[in-house]
Amino acid sequence: MLANLPARILFPPVCAGCRRLVAAPGTLCGQCWPTLRFIERPWCEVLGTPFSHEIGEGILSADAIANPPPFARARSAVVYEGAARQMALGLKFRDRTELGPWMARWMMRAGGELVADADVIVPVPLHRRRFFWRRFNQSAELARAIGVQSGKPFAPDAVIRVRPTRQQVGLGARERETNVRGAFRVPTEAEILVRGRRVLLVDDVYTTGTTVSAVTRALKRGGAAEVDVLTFARVLPGDFRPDDAGTI
């Protein structure tokens, strides 16, 4: 404890949501904690959207039945609101990479079965231009942390973004789908990483599912046997508003 005292004085731990001083790193203050809403069972076995009450094991949501996704299962740790929203924005736009391992722990709690079944962990990629501007990929930070904590292989280059796309902020569901269509590819030299394997695809926020669906299709074209999706936060159906600049 005394050995860490100089570091704690120079870099005191701050709330993961609002940056108020807290007792320990990776924790939330008393004002932010009540705004956190973990996604718990019962949920749709495919999309991971929570049900208001238990309606039976293996039940699918109406959306999963009407619009089956290309991935097998999706899970998210928290609802995209309050402190969770601030954490996601902090990681993505404010260089708060120290949040990655803490966010990953919550993700592993929500998607433990997906992590256990995975052969390899792959992040949603950034285009090289955006990576050069931002200097890091927030999805890769989360995927790397999950790999370290689970001992599963991490393959950051298994899928690439072959063309730049517009920011999804402010786009409606149909515009988002058009924006990312054909934007991802598994390079020939990377097919060995995914061929015949169950891939865990990691992203920061699940909004409409268009991005992870596009990446899933690319992974399957590259030979992946199955794809599961794990994100930190989720915009629940009915909460998505294209004009909300905070929806990423």
C-alpha positions, 0 to 999 in steps of 0.5 A, a space after each residue: 500500500 505504501 509503495 503505491 502511495 506516490 502514484 496515488 498522490 500523482 494520479 489519484 483514482 477517479 470515477 469511471 463515469 464522471 472523473 470525481 475522486 474515488 477510493 479505488 481505480 475502476 470504480 464509480 462514485 455514489 452519484 454515477 453508480 445508481 445510473 448504471 443498469 446491468 443487462 440481466 436475464 431473462 433475455 432473448 437468446 439470440 439478440 440478448 435484449 432483456 425481457 421485462 419478465 420470465 417467459 420461458 427458456 430459449 424464447 426469442 424476441 420478435 425482432 430476432 424472429 422477424 429479422 434473424 441476424 447473421 451472428 449466432 448470439 449477442 450479449 451486452 453488459 450494460 444499457 447505454 445510458 448514464 455512467 455507461 454512456 459516459 464510459 463508452 464515450 470516454 474510451 472512444 473519444 477522450 482517450 480513456 484507455 485505462 477504462 478498457 480492462 474494467 469495462 472488459 470485466 463487466 463484458 465477461 460477466 455478461 457474455 461468459 458463455 460466449 467467451 468460453 465457446 470462442 476460439 478467437 477474439 476479433 475486434 470491429 476494425 477501424 479504417 487506417 485513416 481513422 486509426 491514424 487520427 485516433 491513434 487507437 481502436 476502442 474495440 481492440 482495447 476491449 477485445 485485447 483486455 478480454 483476451 488477457 483476462 480469459 486466456 483466449 487468442 486475440 486476433 486484431 488483424 483478422 478482419 479489416 475495414 477496406 474503405 472509410 465509412 461515415 461516422 454512424 452518429 446521426 444516421 438512421 437504421 437504413 443509412 447505417 446499413 448502407 454505410 457499412 455494406 461491403 466495408 469489411 473483409 478478411 485478408 487472404 493471409 488472415 483466413 487461417 485465423 478464422 477458418 472453421 473457428 468460432 469467433 467472438 466479435 467485440 465492439 463498444 456499443 450495440 446500437 442497431 446491429 448493422 456494423 456487427 452484422 456487416 463484420 459477421 458476414 465478412 468473417 463468414 465469407 472468410 471461413 468462420 464457422 460461427 460468430 458471436 457478438 459481445 459489446 460493452 453497452 447496448 441501446 435498447 429497442 425504442 431508445 435509438 434516436 438517429 438525431 441523438 449525437 450521443 448515440 454511437 
